[in-house]
Amino acid sequence: MSDFSFPMTEVLGQPAVRIQSPDGAHATVLLHGGHVVSWCPAGGQEQLYLSPQAVASEGKAVRGGVPVIFPQFEQRGPDFSLPRHGLARTRTWAIDSSSVGKEHAQVTLALDDSAETRALWPHSFTLELTVSVSGQGLDLELHAHNPGTTSWPFAAALHTYLAVSDLGAVRLQGLEGCHYIDNVAGGEAIEDHPEKRFYGEMDRIYAKAPSLLLRDGPRRLGIEAHEMPDVVLWNPGPDKCKDLSDMPDEDWQRMLCVEAALISDPVTLGPDERWTGRQSLTLLAS
């Protein structure tokens, strides 16, 4: 492996880095939010959804790709005074390191606390997001460190927007038997379908989810997570999509969020303690 400076580019008017492995797999990451906006496996097509109307500007989260959610999910806490989905997805990250090997390429971006973040959340922290591509896989590793003198709890998620050809044709396997909270219909239940289908608006949090398989026509996408035991499924559906200024009215049919998350049982980091969570996506043979 050798150090390698990947070319900087511009996406949505923001600086971005594009990494590419020797086999041609590549991904693009905005410094705004540490936000992955593109991933193409070697010899393959785009796997992430990015709204053609997405906006990346100060204080504005990007619609699509992989937003980084920290230190709370939605407005569920553990610090209910924070903005929705926390403070990481709208701030400028810095490139910490990058490298390329014989079979993979990766870049690590970092975000430290600042006077601005401490005004919202009075804690010292360092976040690192490492994005790796190789062959048919994308690995996203989120690392949190508490360099301060007081403990703090947090929730986190990798809010992954997957591109799909037609939401009605998508099948998701692996959630049967998982407890979930349904934020659309209300209430809680146990998933009893071995193969989840989608008809419109969806907003569920599944606890202790195993590895998943997304089927979209001939496409097969394996989804695994480590230390992020919850899975969030989200789609705005036709009615709410029309209310989103940064997404075309019909594009709810072309995306599905399958998010690796740490929500149900927030982690508390003491002074100098660390946590690492990961989501891995792999395009499988048809």
N, C-alpha and C positions, 0 to 999 in steps of 0.2 A: 504494500500500500504506500502511496506517496501523497504528499500534500498537493493540492491542485486548486487553483483559483478558477472557479467557474465564471462564465461571462455574466455580467449584470445586464438586465434588460428592463423594460418598462411594461407593466400590465395595469390597466385601469388608471393610468397616470401616476402609478407608484413604482418605485424601484423594486426589482425582483431578481432572484437568482435562479438560473436554470441549470439543473444538474443532469448529467447524462452518463450512463455506464457504458463500457466498451461494447456491449451487445446492442446498444441503441435505446434501452429503456430510459425514460426521462421524466422529470417532474419540475414544476415551477413553483417557487415559494415567494410570496410577497413579504417584504419587511414589515409592511402594515399588517399588524396582527399576527405575524409569524404564520401567515395564512397560505396553505397549499392550495393552489388554484388549478393545477393540471397534473395528471399522471397518465402516461402512456406506457404500457409494458413493451418489451422488445418485440418489434414487428406488429404491434397491436394498435388499437384505437383508443381514444380518450375514454377514461373510466369514471371521471368525476363530472358532476354537473356544475357549471358556472353560468349563472343567469346572464343572458346578453344585455340585460339592463342593470347589471350589478354596478355599484358605486363604491369606490374606496376613497374615503376622505376622513379628515379628522373627526373622531367621535362616531364614525359610521362603520358598522360591520358589513362585510362583504357577503352578498347573497350567493352562496354556493361554495364549492371547494371543501376545505376542512377548517372551519373556525375553531380556535382553541378556547375552551370554556374554563375559567378559573377566576376566583376561588369559590364561586357558587354557580349552581345550575338553575337557569330560569330565575325565579324569585323564591326558590325553596330553601335558601340558606346554604351554609350555616350562619352567614352574616346577612340578615334580611335588609340591612341598610344599603347594601351594594346595588349598583345598577344591574339590570337584568343580564344574566349570564356572566357577571363579573366584570373584570377590567382588562383582561389580556388581549381580547380580540380586536380592540380598537387603538392599540398603542404600537409605537414603532419598536421593533425588535432589531437586534444587531447580529451580524454574522459572526459567530464565535470561531468556527473552524469548518474546513471542507476537505474532502479527500476522495481519491478514486483508486480502486484496486483492479485486479484482473477481471472480476466478475460483478463489481458493484460500485456505486458512487453514493456519497452522502454529504449532507451539510447540516451543521448544528447552528441554530439561532438561539439567542439568549435575550431575556427580558429581566431587568432588575427593578426593584422598587425605586421610587423617586418621590420628590416632594408632592407631585401631582397624585401619585397612587396612594401615598400615605395620608393625604387629605380625605381619601375615600375609604381607605382600609389601613389602619395604623400599624402596619407590620413590615418588617424587613423580609424580603424573599428574593430568590433567583429561580426563574423558570428557564428550562432549556428544551427545545424541540429539535429532535434529530430526525431528519427525513432521509431514508435510504431507498434506492431503487436497484433492482437486479433482476434480470430475466423477466419473469411474469409477476414479480412481487413488489409491493410497496410496504415499507415498515415505517410507522410513526411512533416515536418514543418521546413521551412527555416526562420530564424530570423536574421535581420541585425540591428546593433546599431552603431550610430556615437558617439563615446566618445570624439571626438576632438572639436576644436574651429571653424572649417570652414565647410561649407556645401559641399556636393557632390552628384551628380546624379548617378544613377546606373540602370542597367538592370539585370535580373536574370532568371534562368530557372532550372527546374529539368528535365534533359535530359534522360527521362525514356525509356530504351530499353525493350519492351515487347517481350517475347517469343511467337511465333505462330507456329502452326503445318504446315501451308502452306499459304504463303502470298496471293496466288491467291484465297483462300477460305475465307479470312478475310473480314468482313463487319464492318464498323464504322458508327454508327448512331449519329446524333445530330448536325452536322455542316451545315445543309441546311440553307441558308440565311445569312451565315457569309461571310464577306469580307475577301479575302486572297491575299497574295503576292505569286506568283509562281516563285521560283528561278531556276527552270529547264526550263520551257517554256518561262519565262519572262512575265512581265505584272501583272495586278491585275484583279480580277473578284469577283463575288458573287457565292458561292457554290450553285448549283442547284440540287444536288443529295441528296435525303433523306437518302441514304445508300451508303457510300463511299466505292469503291472497289479499289484494288491495282494491278498494272500490272508490276511494276518495279521501276525505280528511281522516288523518290518523295522528294520534298523539298519545303514545303509551310508553311507560317505563317498565321494562322487564327486569326482574331481579335474578341474580345468579344464573345468567344465561351462558350456555356452552358455546362451542364453535358453531358457526352458521354457514349455510350454503344458499346463495342467491342464484336463482335460475331465471334467465331472461332470454327466451328463445334458445338458441344453441349455446349462448354464453353461460358459463358457470364461474361464479366468483366465491372463493372461500374467504370467510371473515373470522378472524381469531383475535382475542384480547388477552392481556395479562395484567393483573392487578387493577383491572377496570371491569368489575363483575356485572355491571348493569348494561342493558342495551336499550337505547331509545329509538323508537320508530316514529318518524314524523313526516307528514305530507300535508300541505295546507288545504288540499281539495279545491274544487272549482270556485266555491264562494269566497273563501278567505284569500285565494290566490288573486282574485280580482281586486282585493283591497291592498295588495302589495305593490307599491310603486316601482320596486326594483326587480319585478319578475313579470314576464308576459302572462296574460290571462290563462293561456292553455298549457303553460309549462309544468303545471302540477302533474301532468301525465308523463313527463319526461325525467322525473327525479324521484328519489326516495332516500330519506336520511336514515342510515343505519349507524348509530353512534355508539362507540365504546365509552362507557361512563362510570364514574364513581359518585353515586348520588345517595343511595339508600343508607349507607354507613360511612359518613364522612371520616376522613383520616385526620388525626391531630399530629402535627409535627412539633416536637420540642426543639430547644436550641441545638443547632448543628445537626438536626436529623434530616433525612432525605427520603424521598419516595419516587418510584419510577413506574409508570403505566405505559402500556403499549397496545397499538392496534396494527394488525397485519392483514393486508389484502392480497390475495393471490388469484390471478386469472388461470383457471384450470382448463385442461383439454376438454373439448366438447364431447 
